[in-house]
Amino acid sequence: MEWTDEAILLSAQPHGETSVIVTLLTAEHGRHAGLVSGGQSGRHQATLMVGNHVKTRWRARLADHLGNLSMEVITPTAAPWLCDPEILALIASAAAVTEASLPERQPMPALYAALLALFSLDDRSLWGPAYISWEIGVLKALGYGMDLTCCALTGANEGLAYISPRTGRAVTACAAAPYVDKLLPLPGFLCGAANWDDADIIKGLDLTSHFLMTHVFAHPQNRRLVPTDGTLPYARQRLCDYYKNRLLPIAKVA
């Protein structure tokens, strides 16, 4: 058995004394793992960075075997951002959410294209909002989509401010008034607003966190990344902490 494909590297875990087990999101073969012999050597370090866009070749005797991988880098995703902790946290979180949420070896070309588009952004100011939109796309692909087209109560398509945590449908601020303590805030950039700040990013992360924890990670497929039911991958938790810690100095001044 053998195939060649393009892929995004999601993780690389040491195996034995010299090898590495790599997990990829491939363009045509879904989330797929394989063994890289000698992967712990220094010459493989740059290739095995999380987020890298690679061309890979997988070979195995039988289709259900782990198989062996060889790779060459097409685009190094993290390398241009090594001095930017925000972008590195976003890359790590996206890779972890992908690995922990997608079924193994099931082709999902739309999600591959969406992750590649996220990792291809060259304007750092767009990464936060784009990441949250990407998570909404993951939820939709897994059957837990949100309806941000109009208010669930009035039908209005402007002034949307909250989302129902039960149905995933948006409501306007006026319609939400009697139920506001039971709803999730909706950041303006998801409705077309041109400006945002860290508080808006946190709102977006809290929004997608609810649906990820309630649905996707209620019974996680990957116990290494999500050891406890209903929690987020560690890298995703660290991303939330990063933005919340960035707000602390502002809160203290206020």
Beta strands, then each sheet from edge to edge (+ up, - down):
strand 1: 2-15
strand 2: 19-26
strand 3: 30-36
strand 4: 53-59
strand 5: 68-75
strand 6: 160-163
strand 7: 170-172
strand 8: 184-185
sheet 1: 3+ 2- 1+ 4- 5+
sheet 2: 7+ 6- 8+
end
